[in-house]
Amino acid sequence: MLFPRIITALILLAVAVAAIFLLPSNYFSLFIAVIVLLAAWEWTSLIGMEKILSKLLFLLALILPMFVIFSWTMILEVMAEVMEWPGIKEYSGVLEWLVIGPVVLWLLLMILIRKVPDQLLKLNLKVKYKGLIGWFVLLSAWMFLSRLRAFYGTEMVMYFLILIWVADIAAYFTGKKFGKEKLAEQISPGKTVQGMYGALAAGFLCAVALGLYYQFHILIATDFVFLSVLTVLVSIYGDLFFSLVKRQKGVKDSGFLLPGHGGVLDRVDSVIAAAPFFYAGILLIGRSVFA
């Protein structure tokens, strides 16, 4: 089981790096959309949406706003080139304010998972409400990861993903070596508080390394440390949220598409939660730093 897991991980890493650095921002956005739609299909199964028509309508409900947002972003890029006004590309109006919703939602879910995991496990929401939650978090993840690539470039997207991956690896090995206290045993027995601390420490080190590489001013570097550590924390609870849904369904994995890893949703759960939060933090720090 370990060998196919490693091979799959290496292939996924190569595909992700190639997509980030080789694809233009519009094609990268489409690439992320495909991943999100695959994850959305798995989500419909997890929440008990069994009818094919219902599944397809759920996908359509994601595709339509994706198309509108994608078109608007492309229009801004064309106007920036044709009108020779680069600043217009950075104008996004109400779209930037939309990041508040997913950030608030993930912070609320993080608190609930930490404080009342038993009650969440017993919570029996209707399929339509679960569908709405899934639609919202998946669309938000696609939107703000796409915008991160469009407005801040390849290096910032690569840093974000490295941050999540390194934190995940650090959590695994730290938890395996030192883990004693369970983080949320009812939801995910394998996760420990010590593993979480290992992930947060990895996020801190990633931010320090980035600050040194770009020679950020001490204030910007400090902001980035806080953002990276908090992003890792949100990603951990994003993982726990999807584990909660899988436990309610009584399954270990969201699907079987990726050998040794389960489904697409199993691989991108942390990214889904962390992407809006990271993007919001970059907005607060300031675009000029990363332009």
N, C-alpha and C positions, 0 to 999 in steps of 0.2 A: 504493500500500500504506500510505503514511503517513496519508492522509486517513481511511480506515476505522478505522485504529488509534486515531487521536485521537478520532473520534466514539464508538467503543466505550468508550474510557477515560472520556470525559465521562459517558456513560450509566451506566457501572458506578459512577463516583464519586457521581452523583446518587442512584442506588439504594441504595448503601451508607450515605450520610449520612441519607437518609430512613428507612432501616431502623433505624439507631442511635437517632435522635432521636424518631421517631414511633411505633415499635412498643413495646408493653410488653415487659418482659424475657422473658415466656414466649413471646410471638410472635417476638421476636428470636431466641430459641433455636431455634424451629422454622425460621425463615428461614435460619439458619446450618446447620441440619441438612440442608436441601435442597441447599445449596451443597456440603456435605461429601459427600452421596450422589452428586451429579453428578461430583465429583472421584473418588469411589470407583469409579464405573463406568469412568472413564478409566483408573484404576489397574489394574483387572482386565485391560484390553487391553494395558497396558504390560508386565505380568508374564507374559503368555501364557495367561491364563485365557479360553479361547475359547468354551466352552459357555455358552449362555444360562442354563441351570439353575444352573451354578456361579456366574455373575455375580449372579444373583438371591439365591442363598444367602449370598453375600458381603455384599450390601446388607442382607439380613435380620439377619446377624450384627452389623451396625452398629446397625440400627434397634432391636433388642431392648434392649441396654444403654442406648441413648439414651432409650428410653421409661422405663426404671427410674430413671435419674438425673433425667430431667425431672420425673417424678412426685414423687420425693423432694423436689426443690427447691420444687415447687409446694406440697407439704404444709407445708414449713417456712414459706413465705410466708403461707399461710392461717392457720397456728397463730400467727404473729406478729400478725396482725390480730385474730383471734377472741379469743385469750388476752391481748391487749394486752401482749405481752412481746416487744419488738423484738429483744432479744438472741438469741432462738431462731433468727431468720433467719440469724444469723451462725454458728450451730452447724452444722457439716457433718461432724463426726466423721472417719471413715476416708477420706472423699472427698478431703479436703485432702492427706492423705498420699499419695494416688495420683499427685500431681504429681511425686513423686520419680522414678518410672519413666521418663516421657518426657524429663525434664531430663537424667538420666544417659545415656539412649540418644542424644540429640542431641549431648551433649558427646563421647560416644564416637565417633559418626559424624564429628563435626567433626575430631577428632584423626586418625582413619583416612583421611579424605579429604585432609587436609593432608600426612600422612606416607607413605601407601602408595596413591596413586590408581591406579597401574598394576595392582596386585594386586586392587583392588576391581573394576576394569573386567573382569578375567579371572575374577572369582568367579562361579560358576554355581550359584546356589542353586535348590532346587526351588521350584516354583510355590507350594506350600503355605506355605513359609517366607516367601517374598516377600509372600504374601497376609496372613500374620500380622503382618509388619512394617507393611504398609499399614493394616491394621485398627487396629493399636495407635496409630499416629501420627495417623490421621484421627479416631479416637474421642477421643483426648486433646485435639486441637486444638478440636474441637467443645465438649467438656466445659468446658475452662478459658476459652475465649472466652465461652461462655454464662455461666459463673460470674462472670467479670469484669464482664459487663453487669449481672447480678443483684445482686451484692454491692457493686460500686463505681460503678455508674451509667454514664450515657452519655458523660460527658466523658472518663473514663479509657479507655473503648473507643475513642473518637475519637482520643485522644492516641496510643494504641498503633498504630492504623492509620496515622495521619499519620507517626509515627516510621518505620514500615516503608516507606511510600510515598516520603517525603522522602529516606530513605537510599538507596532504589533509584534515584531520579532523580539524586542526587548521585554515586552510583557510576558511572552511565552517562556523565555529562558529564565527571567527573573522569578516568575511564578513557579516554574519547575524546580528551581534551586532553593528559593527561600519562602515560597508560598505556604502560609499557614492559615491566615484569616480569610474566609471566603468573602468575596465582594457582593455577590447576589446569588447565594447558593440555590435558592428556589428556582432561579431562572437559568443560570449557567454555572454548574458546580465546579467547572474547571478554572474559572476566573478568580483570582485572589487580589486582596488589597496590596500585597507586596508586588504582584505583577503590575498592578496599576501604577504604583510608585516607580517601577522600572520604566514603564512607558513614558511617564511624565518627565523622568530624568533624561530619557532619550530625546524627548521633544525640546528640553532645555538645551542640550548639547547641540542639536541640529540648528537651533536659532543662534547660538553663540558662533557656530562655525559659519553660518551665513553672514552674520554681522561682521565677522573678521574678514571674510572673503570680499564683501562689498565695501568694507571700511565705513560702516554706518556711523553716524554721530551717536554718542552714548545714549541720548534720549530715544532715538529711533531704534537702536539696538535693544534697549530695555523694553520698549513697546513690543518689539518683535518677539522677544522672549516670552512675554506674557501671552501674546496671541498664540504662539506655537504651543505652549503648555496647555492653554485652555482649549485649543483646537483638538489636541490629543485627548483631553478629558471628554469632550463631547463625542469624539469618535468611539471611545470605549463604551459609552452609554448608548450610542447608536447601534453598536454591535449587540449590546444587551437587549435593546428594544426588539430587534429582529429575532433574537433568540427567544424572547418572550412570546412572540407570535408563533414561532415554530413549536415551542413547547405547548402552547394552547392547541395547536393542530395535532400534536403528538408525533412530530417528525424531527429527524436530526438535521437534515439538509433541506434547502429550499428547492433543489432540483438535482439533476444528474448529468448536466451538460459538460462539466469540467471534471475529468478523472482525478480522483484523489482529493478534490476540493468540494464536491457537491454541485450546487448551482451557481449561477451568475450572482444572484443576490447574496450568497454566502461570501463572495469575494469583494463585493462593493458596499456592504452594509455600513462600514465605518466611513467610507468616502461620502456616501449619501448624507449622513448626518453632519459631517465636518465641513463640506464644501460651502454651504451658505454662511456658516459661522466664520470661516477663514476669509471669505470674500468680504463680509461685513467688517472684519478687523482691518483688512487692507484699505478699505474705504476710509476708515477712521484714521489710519496712519497717514494716508495721503498718497495719491497716485504719482505725484512728482518724484517720489523716492524710487519708484520702480519703472518709470517710463524709459 
